[in-house]
Amino acid sequence: MFVAGRREMQLIDQYAIENLGLPGAVLMENAGAKVAEEVSSHFSDKKTKVIILAGAGNNGGDGFVVARRLFDMGYAPCIWVLVDPSRIKGDARIHYNVFVNRGLPIFYLEKHSIAELQNMIKQADVIVDAILGTGAKGAVREPFDQVISLINEQASEKWILSIDIPSGVNSDNGRVEGIAVKATKTITFVCPKKGFFLREGPAYVGEWKAVDISIPPLIAETLKLEMPKVITRSLAAHSLPARPQTGHKGTFGHVVVIGGSHSYIGAPIFTAKAALHSGAGLVTAAVPESVYPLTAAQLPEALFYPLASENGHFSAKAIEELALKLDEYDVAAIGPGMGRFQGGEQWLAALMDKFREQPIIIDADALTLLRDHLHLMTSYPGQVIFTPHPGEMARLLHTSIKEVETNRLEVAKSFAQEHRLYLLLKGHRSIIATPAGDLYINPYGHDALGKGGSGDVLTGLIASFLAQGAPPLEALISASFLHARTAETKTDTLSHYGVTPLDLIAGIKELLNDMVKLR
């Protein structure tokens, strides 16, 4: 499923109208019909009080179709026009005229007071936001800002349905300047919008659903549009590595986790445990010998390789010790719990020279230690995956977290292409970028993951799927989905407060069982 911005949707709509011969008014009819169906599917009682708030553009035109369709279903909705009706043009005007010509009831804000509108909003069971669509940008102006404020006052009590995108949310970047509708659900057309997943957007969209309005999604490919894709449950399931029933531990690969230090003992344990519990055949934890007794006691299912240490971190001698065994490992995860230490940059750069071609995942402080040695990524003959959170991404780019968060898609894409690596930029709505410039957005996950160790579990999942034979993109897709979706499901019993890394690992096994059935 593609993710579109303002310009992409304009081109798709234009192609459907001009090349396929689908009139805009027909597309608007289809869109409004889908929204009306959504209302009726949630509220079968025809006495449900529905208020529709319409602007002057195509979003408002959809609103007129919704109101008319609901009348035909036996409901008695009220529609408020928030602008001078002379401003309603084009396809929206066609549906406005149809509504008026049928003699259906209509309210005009210019003929009534805000207080009257507020009273009707309070009385409604369902509020339909048809004020501003994907073409809107910048701060919301009067009277829309006042109306949106009235809508949001009811956000905790009413079912608020936004058409295409919540009014006030920028469809390209999710920015909210001042105010936007806090939707319970957003019904969007053809494909989700970029703003659903960026900046403030996720806090306003609520649950979203992309519906068909007779525009073939393949138009995006016909027009050769470079659009991100959204990760779905089905895509994640089909990205899982296959497990032949005749397989053995050698079939499913050997992962080495290189990390740990005197201050971060748990991180490599979480990574190794996650890899084992998601199917890797063998996992070796290569840790400083000074912390080996503590880590080994907590992870009996793994192999261990204690390495020379100094001051609780890896010493220079550890590189030569690792070099003796690197050929035994199919995948390396470097960084969990490694910490930053004096000479660490040179240590890690020297270690990179010892690897052959196996996939390498760089995570946690290893990302910071390598930030001035990124040329090693482009020269490495194997595949490299970086998994930074926004702070680590900012350090890699020598910029601010704000700059990263403001331009997440652009930052991820350009970094992956420039350094010829796979990037998983973590955060609320993680982004996967490939060396070829492809982008994927993970629509799952929430604050339950906001806890130390959660990222180490994700690293273990990625390493596990790579070891089992998945290509990097497929490993990232399936691992990021499992990680985020498990956090969501675990909150049902453990709350948003109580999900720990070990809870994630336990839940991942349960979710994997369900996903295999979808393949």
N, C-alpha and C positions, 0 to 999 in steps of 0.2 A: 504494500500500500504506500503510495507516494505521499509526501507532505508538501503542500504548496504555499507560496507566498502570494502577495497581491498581484504581481506581474504575471506569474505563472497562471493564476486563475483567469486573468484577463485574456491571455493567449488561448487557453483551453476553451473558454466561453466563446471567444471570437471564432475559433476554428469550427466549433459545433454549429454556430449560427451561419457562418459564411460558406463553409465547405460541406457540412453535412446537411444543411438546410433546415436545421431545427430553430424555429423562431424563438427569440428571447422570451416572448410572452408565454410560449409553451413550456419552456424551461422553468419559468416562474410559477406556472400552474402546477407543474410536477413537484417543485420544491415545496410550495405551500401545502399541497396535498399530503406530502410525507410528514410535515410538521403536524398537520391536523390529525393524521393517523397516530402519531406519537402521543398526542394529548389524549385521544380517545382510548388508546391502549392502556394508559395509566389511570384514567378516570372514566370508567364506564357509565357512571351515574350521569344522566343527561342534565341533572340539576346542578352539576358542578359549575361554579361561577368562574368564568374565564374572562380576563381582560387582556386586550392586545394593544400594545403601544407602538404606533407606526410613525416612522420618519418619512422623508421625501424621496429617498432613493429606492433602489431595488429591494433592499431589506424591508422597507415599508410596503412595497408591492407584494412581497411574500406574505406580509401580515394581512393584507386584504384577502388573499386567497385562503389563508388559514381561517379567517373569520367567516368567509362565505361557506367554506367546506364544513365548518363546525355547525353552522346554521342548518345545512342540508342533512347533517347527521342527527339533528334534533336537539342540539345544544342552543343556548341563548347567550352567546358571547357579546361583549361590548368592545368596540374598537375606538380608540382615541387617536385622532390625527394631531400630531404635535407641531405641525407647521401650517403655514398658509397653504391651502390646497392648490393654489396656482403654481406652487413650486414643484408639484408632483408631475414628472415628465416621463416620456418614453414608455417602456413596458409597464412600469408601475402605474402610469396614468391609465393604461388600458384596464387594468384590474381594479383601479379605483372607480373608474366609470361603470364597470360592470356591477360593482358593489352598490354604487349610488343608484344606478338604473333599476336595480331590483328592489329599491326602496327599503333596504335593510338599515337598521338603526346605526347611527354614527355620531360620535362626539368630536367636537373641535376644541382644542385647548384655548384658541383665541376667543372663543365664545363662552368659556367657562373659567372658573378660578382653579388655581393650584390646589386649594383646599378641597374643592369638589373632586378633583382627580385623586387626591390623597385618600379621601373617604372611600372611593370606589376600589382603589388598590387594596385598602385594608379589608374590604368586604370580599375580595376575590379569593378563590382557592388556587387558581393558576394564573401566573403572570407571564405573558409572552412578550419577549423583548424583540421587537422588529424595528428598532430605532436607527442604528448605524450598522453598516455591513463591513466587509473586508476592505473596502476602498477608503474607509475613514482613517485619518491619521492626525496626530496632534492632540492637544487638550480638547475635551468635550466642551462645547459652548452652550449658552443658554438657548432654549429652556431645557435642553436635554440633560444638563448636569443636575438641575433641580429634580427632574423626573427620575433619573437614575438614583439619586439620593433617596427618593421615596420608595423605589423598588427595593433598595438594599436594606431599608429599615425593616422590611418583611422577610429578609433572607433566611432567618432562622425558623420561620413559621410557614412560609408559602413555598409552593413548587414553582421555581422560576426557570423558564425555558427560553434560551437565547437561540435566535435563528442565525446560522452560519458561524457567528462569533459573538461573544458578549460585547455589547456596545461599549466602546472606550478602550478595548484591547487592540493594540496594533497587530495586524495579522502577520506582519513580517518578522517582528522581533519580540512580541509579547509585552511591549512597554505599555504602562498605564500612566498617563500624565494627568494626575488629579483624581479622577474617578472613573469607575467602570462597573458594569453590572456583574454582581456575584451570582452566577447561574448555578442552579441545581444540576441542569443538564444543557448541553449544547448540541443541537442537530445541525450538522454541517453537510455541505453538498460536494459530491464527487470524492473528495479526500480531505483529511484534516489539514489545518493551517499551521504554519511554523509557530505562530504566536501562542498556540496551545501549549508549547513545550519550553518556551524561552522566557527568561526574566520573570515578570510578575504574572504572566499568562496562566500558568497552572493553578494559581490561587483563585482564578475567576471562572475558568471554563467549566469546572465541575466534571461530571461524567460526560463524555462526548461520544457521538455516534455519527459516522459518515454514511450518508444514504445516496442511493442511485436516483438521478433525475433524468436519465436517458443520455447522459454524456459518457461515452466509453472511456474508461481510465487509460486505455492504450493510446489516447491522443497525446499524452505526455511523451510517449516513446516516438510517436509519429513526428512530433515537433522537436524531438531531440532535446527536450528540456532536462537540465541537470537539477534534479530534485532529490532531496533526502527521502529515505524510506522509513516507515515506522515499523518497529519490531512487533510482530503479532505472536500469539501463542502458537499458531500453526507454523509460522516461519521458524520459531525457536525449536519446536519439536522436530521439524525436518532437518534442522542444523545439527542435531545431536549425532555424535559418531555412532556408527553401527557396532553392535557387539555380537560377533558370531558365536553361536552356542558351543562351538568346538574350541573357543579361545581359551588361553591360559594366561598366567601373569606376564609372560613375555609378549603375548599378543597385545596387551593393553598398555604397554609402555612403562618406562621408568622415569620418574620425575625427581630432579634434585632441587631442593629448596635451600638456597644459600642466604643465610641471614642470622639474626639473633645477636644479642649483645647483653651486657650486664643489666641494662635498664629495660630491655625489651625481650623478655623471655617468651611471652605468650604468642607473639606474632608468627614466628615460624611454625609453632605448633598448630595454630589455626589454619595456616596455608597447607601444611602437610596433611592434616586431618581432613580438610575439605577435599583435597586431591584424592585421597584414599577412599573416602566415603562417596565419591562421585564416579568411581570406576577405574582409576589408575591401577595398573598391575603392581607396581612397586613405587615406593616413595622413600627417598633418602633425605634426611635433614642434615645438612652440612652446617654445623654451628661451631662457634668458638669453644675450645675444650674447657674453658673456665665455666661455661654455663651448661655444658653437656649433661652432668648429673641431674640437674633440675629439669631440663627438657625431656630427657629420656624417660624419666619417671612418669611423665604425663602423656607419653605417646608410645605405648608398647607395640602398636601395630606398624610402626615405621622402622626403617633402617636408620642408622646414625653414622655420621662421619665426623668425629671431633677433629677440629683443625687448630693449628697453632694460634695462640691468642696473646694479646698484650693489652693490659689495662682494660680488660673486658671486651675487647674488639678483636677482629681478625688481625694477625700480624703478617708481615711480608712473607714469612715462610709458608703461610697457608696457601698462597698462590701455587707454589710448587707442589704442595700436597694435593691440591685439587687437580692440577694438571695431569697427575698420574691416573686419575679415574674418570676424567670428563668423557672419554669415549664410551663409558658404560651407560651414560644418561641420554635419554631421548629428548628431554625438554628441561630447561633450567628456569627456575623462578628466582630472581635475584633481588634482594632488598628488604623483605619483611623482617622488621626488628633490627636491621643492620645498624641503624643509627649513623650519625655523622661523627667522624673521628679524624684526628690529625693524620694527614697523608692519605685519607680515604679516597680522594679523587685519583691520585696516582695508582693506588692499590686496585681500584675497580677498572681503570683504563688498562692496567697490565693484565688483569684477569680476562678482559674481553679478548685479548690477543691469543689466549689459550684455547678458546672454543673453536670447534670446527664449523659445522653448518646447522646444528640443531636449533630449533626455535628457542628464543630467549625472551622472557618476560621481565621487564624492568619496573620495579614498584617501590613505593615508599621512599626512604632516604637515598636509595640507589639512584633515583631520578635526579636528585639534587647533586649528588656526587659526580654525575655524568654530564651536568649541564654545560660544562665548558669543553666537553669531549664528544660532542654530537656527531662529529665527522666519522667517528668509529661506527656509527649506525649505518651510514651510507656505504661504507666499505665492507661491512660484515656480509659474508656470502649467504648466511641464513636469514630467517625471518625474525624480525624484532617487534615486540609489542610493548608499548608504554601504557601505564595505567595511572595517570596522575589525577589527584583531586585538584580543585581550582587553585589552591595555594601552591601546590607543586608545579602546576602548569605555569603559574605566574613566575616562579623561580626559574623554570626552564627558559622562559622568554625574557627574563630580566625586566618584567613589567609588573603591573598591579593586578590584584585579584579582580578589581572592578573592571579593568580592561578586558580580562578574560571572560567574565560573566556577561559583559555587555555584548560580546561578539563571539559567543560560544561556537556556532557553526563555522564561522569564517576562521577562527583561531585553530580549531581542530583540523579542518581541511587543509589549510596552508602548511601547518606543522607536519602533518603526515606525508604530504606530497614532497615537501622540501627535504625531509630526512629519510624518505623512502621506508616508512615504517607504518605499523598499525597502531592507532591511538584510541584508547578508551578514556574519554574525558568524563570523569565521574562528577556527581552532583545530582540535584533534583532534575530528573530527565537526562540521563547519561547519553553521551554521543559517541558513536564509533566512526572513525575515519580511516580510510584505506590509503595505501600509497598511490592508487589510481585516482583518488579524489572522490570516491563514493562515500556517502554519509548515511548513517542509520541512527534513528532516535529511539531510545527505550522509553515508552510511555508509563512504565511501572516504577514502583518504589516510593517510599516516603520517609518520614522522620525516624521510623524504627531502625533505620540503617545508620542513624547519626550517633555512632558509638565506636570507640576504638576497637579494632579487630575485625570490623565488618569488611573493610577493604582487603584484608589478608585472606578472608574466606573467598572472596571473588578471585583473587590471584590463584588460589588453589584450584578453583573450578576451571579457569582458563587453561592452566597447565595440564590438568587432568584430561580435558577434551583434546588438547593438542597431542598428548601422549597416546591417546586412543585412536589417533589418525585424522581428526578433524582439521581442515585447513584453518588458518588463523581467523578469517572472517566468520566462519561458521562457529568456531570455538567461542569467539567473543559474543556473537548473537545469543547462542544458547546459554552461556554462562551468565551474561548480564541479565537475561530474562529470568532465569532460575533464581538468581541472587535477589533481585528486586521483588519478584512475585512471592517468593517465600517469606520475605519480610512482611509483606501485606497480609498473607494468610496467617502468619504466626500471631499477629496482633489480635486476631479474633479471640484467642484464649489467654495470651500473655500481656496484652495491652501495648500501646505505642511506647510505653516506658520500659518494658521489661524484656525485650528481645535481645539476647546476647549472641555473640558469634557461635557458640556451641548450639544454641537454639536454631540458628540458621542452618548449620550443618545437618542437624537432625531433620529439619523441615525439608531441606533440599532432597533428601532421599525419598521422602513421601511424594513430593511433587514430581520427581523424575519418574516414579511409577505411573503417574497419571499421564505424563507427556509421552511416554513410550507408546501408549495406546493410540495416540493421534498420528503416529507415523504411518 
